[in-house]
Amino acid sequence: MSDNHLTRIKDDLKNVSSENELMNVKSKYLGKKGEITLLTNSLKDLFIEDRKKQGAKINNTKKKMELLLENKLDKIRSELIDAKLSEEKIDVTLPPRGSSFGSMHPISQVLGEVVAIFTDFGFEVTEGPEIETDYYNFESLNIPKDHPARDMQDTFYLEGDKLLRTHTSPMQVRIMEKNKPPIKIISPGKVYRCDSDVTHTPMFHQVEGLFVDEIVTFGNLKGILIEFCSRFFGKDIKIRFRPSYFPFTEPSAELDIEWTDKSGDKTWMEVLGCGMVNPKVFEFVGYQHNQFSGLAFGIGIERLAMIKFGITDIRYFYQNDLKFLSQF
């Protein structure tokens, strides 16, 4: 009887092509009401000697059936995988899909270029906190609480004595407090002011420069900044120094470059502020102003980027428009 069952299940398996059909065959022979299960249940009616012989034969047949079913399942799954792989073949002769690559933000490009020029001049890069105290941002830079220059800064004030720095100039005092001359540093970073229009944003980037030694003159200041502009804008750029006012430098000046506007007319455009370090700033850090002198300058990176790339609205830099940014 068992050999007959093996022959029949082999014939049934020849016509099986899916897992569902395979489960039906398995149920027919090994299910709760399957033929082999019924044979096993009928052993209780036999004498003990016959029960042992028939039981061993049925178990052997059951194991062979299980092996046949397992092999058939493996074959069905293998055929399914082969069929799926055949459907998903990749045509390697097709042209590749287009791909795009990211690029450095124009502000990062200009900031990196500015830092590279000044480090080539021997300036060291220093960085400081963006959340500053009133003392470092204003008072130690000769801007007391009642000074009108504070109104020009449009400051974001925080709790207590804290504020978002309005310039990177506080690094002048922080560095001089802990170091003796000679000092030759630049401090790049983000600064914040409550202002927003085509030429101003609440957050922008600045590079502050400081050079202090026993003999530093306005001639040194002019030489450094003229060479900087020559490298950044080109050797043909025309420059002028225009008298100005900053509380932490004396004398102070604005540096302008000659610029051609959209109509073709030549005009002067402000690029940066600069001057000789005010002796009152030296008093805050314990320097003797009759022993040391220094120069300082502050450069707005967004202003340079607008000039370099011909951008008319500073807000373009921060609108995350890929059509705009992909040009750089």
Secondary structure, DSSP 8 states (H G I E B T S, - for coil): -HHHHHHHHHHHHHT--SHHHHHHHHHHHHSTTSHHHHHHHGGGGS-HHHHHHHHHHHHHHHHHHHHHHHHHHHHHHHHHHHHHHHHT---TTS-----------HHHHHHHHHHHHHHHTT-EE----SEEEHHHHTGGGT--TT-THHHHH--EE-STTEEE-SSSTHHHHHHHHH--S-EEEEEEEEEE-S--BTTB-SEEEEEEEEEEESS--HHHHHHHHHHHHHHHH-TT--EEEEEEEETTEEEEEEEEEEEE-TTS-EEEEEEEEEEEE-HHHHHHHT--TTT-EEEEEEEEHHHHHHHHHT-S-GGGGGS--HHHHTT-
